[in-house]
């Protein structure tokens, strides 16, 4: 029989245990049943780049920050009480859009978690401007490049160059698929640009275009005036840093909840000359799962999460196989990410067939991590474009075309290395909500519209069974 004293003693004992647990747990935070993430640090290395009606912000990862908040205003001295506030940003970059061209904006970033926000970062400023005329100074700076050369000298090339005020090119690094470390003398020499963004180089067949944001340069050329080349140069923007968040899904963290969508177009030369097209997604663990995997020879789709992406703070991307079968035939041992963090360009060698083939791949991120999802529409294709094309015949081509709101494309000029100048036939394109582009008249066409809707990358099978990679830059 239990006495009142025994009940009281038992209750007192249990109450003491509960109280002790509460004291212990409370030492970890104000709520004994809540994990305390600590105080978020203030973001550093904030950089701003102006665009057409927008400013692209980037910053270094801040410790204890689960998300970030951007504040901006049109007067200096950004105040959290009066500035426009954008919350829940999961990555270390953000594009502030819908801004007035010609107005100077002042911006700052705070780290955030369940405990609240950090203090504001250093204030930066930028003035959005409408895309317009180009000048020689737009070429100045340091650029990463990846290039593919066709027969008779099939190979890939990559490295970094600095372009001076006079357009002179100086190499800081160079490597080709044979291990060579000296660039061909005619690859990149002295570049000139006109007011339309067309880039030329004295002494050889060089046809280049600078993107409207002036950080991407695409060109076709020829080595020794015979082997065709396609080059993709990405400008290094001071202050832009990279982290795993740029190449990973966001898990269950809104906005932009879920995996990171991506697509790539690839062209190869050497023992196997064909295009390849893939659509997939990177998980929060940066592993890639493909839903579409196509090529003329019927490429085998890699198994679930068969490759993994990693990135350095200066934007060097590496892809490695995870051991999941079937494994990708080609992974990128070295690639570079654009300053706007939507384009990864890399080269690789595939020896699985015995004789080597050399690969150039352009990977587009079609939704930015931590930012609300966008829908792509056919009307987004509307505009004028410059075309650079590499064909495995081997041949290069360039031209100009326009696409109307219904997706109908019409060429106004065209030239290729075989002397052809006949304008390609009109063609109507369609586009899916995730940015995948297709042709009404040619089922071999597989394209991707860029996140900022200013570039299309496209592969297709040309007449005679040759493969091509085309890059269209909006003008």
C-alpha positions as CSV (number, residue, x, y, z in Angstrom):
1,X,0.0,0.0,0.0
2,X,1.5,3.4,-1.1
3,X,1.5,6.1,1.5
4,X,1.0,9.8,0.9
5,X,4.6,10.4,1.9
6,X,5.8,7.9,-0.7
7,X,3.8,9.6,-3.4
8,X,5.2,13.0,-2.4
9,X,8.7,11.6,-2.4
10,X,8.3,10.1,-5.8
11,X,6.8,13.3,-7.2
12,X,9.6,15.4,-5.7
13,X,12.2,13.1,-7.2
14,X,10.7,13.1,-10.7
15,X,10.3,16.9,-10.6
16,X,13.9,17.2,-9.7
17,X,15.0,15.2,-12.7
18,X,12.8,17.2,-15.0
19,X,14.2,20.4,-13.6
20,X,17.7,19.3,-14.0
21,X,17.1,18.3,-17.7
22,X,15.6,21.7,-18.4
23,X,18.6,23.4,-16.9
24,X,21.0,21.3,-19.0
25,X,19.0,21.8,-22.2
26,X,18.5,25.4,-21.5
27,X,22.2,25.9,-21.6
28,X,22.0,25.1,-25.3
29,X,19.4,27.8,-26.0
30,X,16.4,29.7,-24.7
31,X,14.1,26.8,-25.6
32,X,15.1,23.4,-24.0
33,X,13.5,21.5,-26.8
34,X,15.0,23.7,-29.6
35,X,18.5,23.4,-31.2
36,X,20.3,26.7,-31.0
37,X,22.1,27.4,-34.3
38,X,24.1,30.3,-32.8
39,X,24.3,33.9,-33.9
40,X,24.6,34.2,-37.7
41,X,27.8,36.0,-38.9
42,X,27.7,39.1,-41.0
43,X,28.4,38.3,-44.7
44,X,31.6,39.6,-46.2
45,X,33.2,40.0,-49.7
46,X,29.9,41.4,-51.0
47,X,30.1,42.3,-54.7
48,X,27.5,43.8,-57.0
49,X,27.3,43.8,-60.8
50,X,24.8,45.9,-62.7
51,X,22.8,44.5,-65.6
52,X,19.7,45.5,-67.6
53,X,17.1,46.3,-65.0
54,X,18.9,44.2,-62.4
55,X,21.9,43.9,-60.0
56,X,23.6,40.6,-59.4
57,X,24.9,40.3,-55.8
58,X,27.3,37.7,-54.4
59,X,29.0,37.2,-51.1
60,X,31.1,34.8,-49.0
61,X,29.4,32.1,-46.9
62,X,28.7,33.4,-43.4
63,X,29.0,31.0,-40.5
64,X,25.7,29.9,-38.8
65,X,23.7,31.5,-41.5
66,X,20.9,29.2,-42.7
67,X,19.6,31.8,-45.2
68,X,20.4,35.3,-46.2
69,X,18.4,38.6,-46.5
70,X,19.1,41.3,-49.0
71,X,18.3,44.9,-48.4
72,X,18.4,47.6,-51.0
73,X,17.5,51.3,-51.4
74,X,18.1,54.2,-53.7
75,X,19.9,56.3,-51.0
76,X,23.1,55.4,-49.3
77,X,23.1,54.2,-45.7
78,X,20.8,51.2,-46.1
79,X,18.4,50.9,-43.2
80,X,16.7,47.6,-42.4
81,X,13.5,49.5,-41.4
82,X,13.0,51.4,-44.6
83,X,14.9,49.4,-47.3
84,X,13.3,46.9,-49.6
85,X,13.8,43.4,-48.0
86,X,14.2,40.0,-49.7
87,X,14.3,37.1,-47.3
88,X,14.9,33.3,-47.4
89,X,17.9,33.3,-49.9
90,X,19.6,29.9,-49.6
91,X,22.6,30.6,-51.8
92,X,25.5,33.1,-51.7
93,X,24.2,35.0,-54.7
94,X,21.0,36.7,-55.7
95,X,19.7,38.7,-58.7
96,X,17.7,41.7,-57.7
97,X,15.5,42.3,-60.7
98,X,12.8,44.8,-61.7
99,X,15.1,47.8,-61.1
100,X,15.1,51.2,-62.9
101,X,17.9,51.6,-65.4
102,X,19.9,54.7,-64.7
103,X,19.1,54.7,-60.9
104,X,21.9,54.0,-58.5
105,X,21.0,51.3,-55.9
106,X,22.7,50.7,-52.6
107,X,22.6,47.1,-51.3
108,X,23.6,45.1,-48.2
109,X,23.3,41.5,-47.0
110,X,22.5,39.9,-43.6
111,X,22.9,36.3,-42.5
112,X,19.8,34.8,-40.9
113,X,18.7,31.7,-39.0
114,X,16.0,30.9,-36.4
115,X,17.7,33.3,-33.9
116,X,17.2,36.3,-36.2
117,X,19.5,38.3,-38.5
118,X,23.1,39.4,-38.3
119,X,24.2,43.0,-38.8
120,X,24.4,44.3,-42.3
121,X,27.4,43.7,-44.5
122,X,29.4,46.4,-46.0
123,X,27.2,48.5,-48.4
124,X,27.8,48.1,-52.2
125,X,26.2,50.0,-55.0
126,X,25.4,49.5,-58.7
127,X,23.5,51.3,-61.4
128,X,21.5,49.1,-63.8
129,X,21.9,50.1,-67.4
130,X,20.2,49.0,-70.6
131,X,22.3,46.8,-72.8
132,X,23.9,48.9,-75.5
133,X,27.1,49.6,-77.4
134,X,30.3,47.7,-76.7
135,X,33.7,49.1,-76.3
136,X,37.3,47.8,-76.2
137,X,37.4,48.0,-72.4
138,X,34.7,45.4,-72.2
139,X,37.3,42.8,-73.2
140,X,39.8,43.9,-70.5
141,X,40.3,41.4,-67.7
142,X,41.0,37.8,-67.0
143,X,39.1,35.1,-68.8
144,X,38.8,31.3,-68.4
145,X,38.5,29.5,-71.7
146,X,37.6,26.1,-73.1
147,X,38.0,25.2,-76.7
148,X,37.5,22.2,-79.1
149,X,39.4,21.7,-82.3
150,X,38.2,19.4,-85.1
151,X,40.2,17.3,-87.5
152,X,42.9,17.3,-88.8
153,X,44.1,18.2,-85.3
154,X,41.3,17.0,-83.0
155,X,41.8,18.0,-79.4
156,X,40.5,20.1,-76.5
157,X,42.3,23.1,-75.1
158,X,41.7,25.1,-71.9
159,X,43.3,27.7,-69.7
160,X,43.2,31.3,-68.7
161,X,44.2,34.6,-70.4
162,X,44.4,38.2,-69.6
163,X,43.2,40.7,-72.2
164,X,44.9,44.1,-72.0
165,X,43.6,47.6,-72.8
166,X,44.9,47.3,-76.3
167,X,43.3,43.8,-76.8
168,X,46.6,41.9,-76.5
169,X,46.2,38.4,-75.1
170,X,48.6,37.0,-72.5
171,X,48.3,33.4,-71.3
172,X,48.4,32.7,-67.6
173,X,47.8,28.9,-68.1
174,X,47.2,26.5,-71.0
175,X,46.7,22.8,-71.4
176,X,45.6,20.6,-74.2
177,X,44.4,17.0,-74.4
178,X,47.9,15.7,-75.3
179,X,49.4,17.4,-72.2
180,X,50.8,20.3,-74.2
181,X,51.3,23.5,-72.2
182,X,52.1,25.9,-75.0
183,X,49.2,27.5,-76.8
184,X,49.1,27.6,-80.7
185,X,50.4,31.0,-81.7
186,X,47.2,31.8,-83.7
187,X,44.7,30.6,-81.1
188,X,44.2,33.9,-79.3
189,X,46.4,36.9,-80.1
190,X,45.1,40.5,-80.2
191,X,41.3,41.0,-80.1
192,X,39.2,43.9,-81.3
193,X,35.5,44.6,-80.7
194,X,33.1,46.9,-82.5
195,X,30.0,48.6,-81.2
196,X,27.8,45.6,-81.9
197,X,29.8,43.2,-79.8
198,X,31.4,41.5,-82.7
199,X,35.0,40.4,-81.8
200,X,37.7,39.9,-84.5
201,X,41.3,38.9,-84.4
202,X,43.9,39.9,-87.0
203,X,45.6,37.3,-89.1
204,X,43.1,34.4,-89.2
205,X,39.5,33.4,-89.5
206,X,38.1,34.5,-86.1
207,X,34.4,35.3,-85.6
208,X,33.4,36.2,-82.0
209,X,30.5,37.6,-80.1
210,X,30.4,39.1,-76.6
211,X,27.3,38.5,-74.6
212,X,25.0,41.3,-73.5
213,X,26.2,41.0,-69.9
214,X,29.8,41.2,-71.3
215,X,31.1,38.2,-69.3
216,X,30.8,35.5,-72.0
217,X,32.7,35.5,-75.3
218,X,32.0,32.8,-77.9
219,X,34.0,32.4,-81.1
220,X,34.7,30.1,-84.0
221,X,38.1,30.1,-85.6
222,X,40.6,27.8,-87.3
223,X,44.1,26.5,-86.5
224,X,46.5,27.0,-89.4
225,X,43.3,28.0,-91.3
226,X,42.2,24.4,-91.5
227,X,41.2,22.7,-88.2
228,X,37.9,24.4,-87.0
229,X,37.7,25.6,-83.4
230,X,34.9,26.7,-81.1
231,X,36.0,28.7,-78.1
232,X,34.0,29.7,-75.0
233,X,35.6,32.3,-72.7
234,X,34.1,33.3,-69.3
235,X,35.2,36.5,-67.6
236,X,36.3,36.4,-64.0
237,X,34.5,39.1,-62.2
238,X,36.3,40.5,-59.1
239,X,34.5,39.8,-55.8
240,X,32.5,36.9,-57.1
241,X,33.1,33.7,-55.0
242,X,31.6,30.3,-55.3
243,X,30.5,27.6,-52.9
244,X,28.7,24.2,-52.8
245,X,25.4,26.0,-52.6
246,X,25.8,27.2,-56.2
247,X,25.8,23.6,-57.5
248,X,23.4,21.9,-55.1
249,X,19.7,21.6,-54.6
250,X,18.0,23.2,-51.6
251,X,16.3,20.2,-50.1
252,X,13.2,21.4,-48.2
253,X,14.4,25.0,-47.8
254,X,12.1,27.5,-49.6
255,X,12.1,29.3,-52.0
256,X,13.1,27.2,-55.0
257,X,12.5,24.0,-52.9
258,X,13.9,20.8,-54.3
259,X,16.8,19.7,-56.6
260,X,18.8,22.0,-58.8
261,X,17.6,21.6,-62.5
262,X,20.3,21.5,-65.2
263,X,20.8,20.5,-68.8
264,X,23.8,20.1,-71.0
265,X,24.8,20.1,-74.7
266,X,28.0,18.3,-75.7
267,X,30.0,17.8,-78.9
268,X,32.8,15.4,-79.4
269,X,35.5,14.9,-82.0
270,X,38.1,12.2,-82.6
271,X,37.2,8.5,-82.5
272,X,33.5,9.3,-82.0
273,X,32.1,12.5,-83.4
274,X,28.6,13.3,-82.2
275,X,26.4,15.5,-80.1
276,X,25.0,14.5,-76.7
277,X,22.1,16.1,-74.8
278,X,21.1,15.5,-71.2
279,X,18.6,16.8,-68.6
280,X,19.0,16.2,-64.9
281,X,19.1,17.6,-61.4
282,X,21.6,18.0,-58.7
283,X,20.5,17.0,-55.2
284,X,21.4,18.7,-51.9
285,X,24.4,16.4,-51.8
286,X,25.5,17.7,-55.3
287,X,25.0,14.3,-56.9
288,X,23.4,14.3,-60.4
289,X,20.4,12.2,-61.5
290,X,19.5,12.3,-65.2
291,X,16.0,12.0,-66.6
292,X,17.0,12.5,-70.3
293,X,20.1,11.2,-71.9
294,X,20.3,11.3,-75.8
295,X,22.9,11.0,-78.6
296,X,22.8,9.7,-82.2
297,X,24.4,6.5,-81.1
298,X,22.0,6.0,-78.3
299,X,24.0,6.9,-75.2
300,X,23.4,4.9,-72.0
301,X,21.8,6.9,-69.3
302,X,23.9,6.9,-66.1
303,X,22.5,5.3,-63.0
304,X,20.8,7.1,-60.2
305,X,23.2,9.7,-58.7
306,X,26.2,8.3,-60.7
307,X,28.3,11.5,-60.6
308,X,29.1,14.2,-58.1
309,X,29.9,17.9,-58.5
310,X,32.4,19.9,-56.5
311,X,33.5,23.5,-56.8
312,X,36.3,25.7,-55.5
313,X,35.9,29.2,-54.2
314,X,37.2,30.6,-57.6
315,X,34.7,28.6,-59.7
316,X,36.6,25.5,-60.8
317,X,34.1,22.6,-61.1
318,X,35.0,19.0,-60.9
319,X,32.7,16.1,-61.7
320,X,33.6,12.6,-60.4
321,X,32.0,9.2,-60.7
322,X,30.3,7.8,-57.6
323,X,30.5,4.1,-58.4
324,X,26.8,3.9,-59.2
325,X,26.2,1.8,-62.4
326,X,25.8,2.4,-65.2
327,X,28.6,5.0,-64.9
328,X,28.7,8.1,-67.1
329,X,31.0,7.6,-70.1
330,X,32.5,11.0,-69.6
331,X,32.8,13.1,-66.4
332,X,34.4,16.5,-66.4
333,X,37.7,16.6,-64.6
334,X,37.9,20.3,-65.0
335,X,35.3,23.0,-65.8
336,X,34.7,26.6,-65.1
337,X,31.5,28.4,-63.8
338,X,30.3,31.7,-65.1
339,X,30.2,34.8,-62.9
340,X,26.4,34.7,-62.9
341,X,26.5,31.0,-61.8
342,X,24.2,29.7,-64.5
343,X,26.8,28.2,-67.0
344,X,29.5,25.5,-66.5
345,X,31.9,24.8,-69.4
346,X,34.3,22.0,-69.4
347,X,36.4,19.6,-71.6
348,X,37.4,16.0,-71.2
349,X,38.9,13.0,-72.9
350,X,37.0,9.7,-73.3
351,X,39.1,6.6,-74.0
352,X,36.4,4.0,-73.3
353,X,36.3,3.1,-77.0
354,X,40.0,2.5,-77.2
355,X,40.9,5.5,-79.4
356,X,40.4,8.8,-77.7
357,X,37.6,11.2,-78.4
358,X,37.6,14.8,-77.1
359,X,34.6,16.5,-75.5
360,X,33.3,20.0,-75.0
361,X,30.3,20.3,-72.7
362,X,28.1,23.3,-71.7
363,X,26.0,22.7,-68.6
364,X,23.2,25.2,-68.0
365,X,21.6,25.7,-64.6
366,X,18.0,26.4,-65.5
367,X,16.7,27.4,-62.1
368,X,18.9,29.2,-59.5
369,X,19.2,27.7,-56.0
370,X,17.2,29.4,-53.3
371,X,15.2,31.6,-55.7
372,X,11.6,31.1,-56.7
373,X,11.1,29.0,-59.8
374,X,10.5,30.6,-63.2
375,X,8.5,29.3,-66.2
376,X,9.9,29.5,-69.7
377,X,7.7,30.6,-72.6
378,X,8.1,30.7,-76.4
379,X,7.8,34.5,-76.2
380,X,11.0,34.5,-74.2
381,X,12.9,33.5,-77.4
382,X,11.8,36.8,-79.1
383,X,14.8,38.8,-80.3
384,X,17.8,39.0,-82.6
385,X,20.7,36.6,-82.2
386,X,24.2,36.0,-83.3
387,X,25.0,32.4,-84.2
388,X,28.3,30.5,-83.7
389,X,28.3,26.9,-84.8
390,X,30.7,24.0,-84.8
391,X,30.1,21.0,-87.1
392,X,32.0,17.7,-87.0
393,X,32.4,17.6,-90.8
394,X,34.7,19.5,-89.6
395,X,33.4,23.0,-90.2
396,X,32.6,26.3,-88.4
397,X,29.8,28.7,-89.2
398,X,28.4,32.0,-88.0
399,X,25.4,34.1,-88.8
400,X,22.5,36.3,-87.6
401,X,18.9,35.4,-87.1
402,X,15.8,36.6,-85.4
403,X,13.0,34.7,-83.6
404,X,9.5,36.1,-83.3
405,X,7.0,35.6,-80.4
406,X,5.7,32.4,-82.1
407,X,9.1,30.8,-82.2
408,X,9.7,31.3,-85.9
409,X,13.4,31.8,-86.7
410,X,14.6,33.6,-89.8
411,X,18.3,34.1,-90.8
412,X,19.5,37.4,-92.2
413,X,23.1,36.3,-92.8
414,X,25.2,33.1,-92.8
415,X,28.7,32.0,-93.7
416,X,30.7,28.8,-93.1
417,X,34.3,27.6,-93.6
418,X,33.3,25.6,-96.7
419,X,32.3,28.8,-98.4
420,X,28.6,28.4,-98.0
421,X,26.5,31.5,-97.7
422,X,22.9,30.2,-98.4
423,X,20.6,31.2,-95.6
424,X,19.2,28.3,-93.6
425,X,15.5,27.7,-94.0
426,X,13.0,29.2,-91.6
427,X,12.4,27.0,-88.5
428,X,9.8,27.1,-85.7
429,X,10.9,26.3,-82.2
430,X,8.9,25.3,-79.2
431,X,9.9,25.5,-75.5
432,X,8.9,23.7,-72.4
433,X,8.4,25.2,-69.0
434,X,11.9,24.1,-67.9
435,X,13.6,25.8,-70.8
436,X,14.0,22.8,-73.2
437,X,13.9,23.9,-76.8
438,X,12.8,21.7,-79.7
439,X,12.2,22.2,-83.4
440,X,8.8,21.5,-85.1
441,X,10.5,20.3,-88.2
442,X,13.7,18.5,-86.9
443,X,13.4,16.0,-84.1
444,X,17.2,15.9,-83.7
445,X,17.2,19.4,-82.3
446,X,17.8,19.7,-78.5
447,X,18.3,23.1,-77.0
448,X,18.3,25.0,-73.7
449,X,17.3,28.6,-73.1
450,X,19.5,30.2,-70.5
451,X,18.1,31.3,-67.1
452,X,18.5,35.0,-68.1
453,X,16.9,34.2,-71.5
454,X,19.8,35.7,-73.4
455,X,21.4,32.6,-74.8
456,X,20.4,29.3,-76.5
457,X,22.7,26.3,-76.7
458,X,21.6,23.7,-79.2
459,X,22.7,20.4,-80.7
460,X,21.4,18.7,-83.8
461,X,22.2,16.2,-86.6
462,X,23.1,18.0,-89.8
463,X,22.7,16.7,-93.3
464,X,25.0,13.8,-94.0
465,X,24.8,12.7,-90.4
466,X,27.2,15.2,-89.0
467,X,26.7,16.6,-85.5
468,X,26.7,20.3,-84.6
469,X,26.8,22.5,-81.5
470,X,25.3,25.9,-81.9
471,X,25.4,28.8,-79.4
472,X,23.0,31.7,-80.0
473,X,23.7,35.0,-78.2
474,X,20.9,37.6,-78.0
475,X,22.0,40.9,-79.4
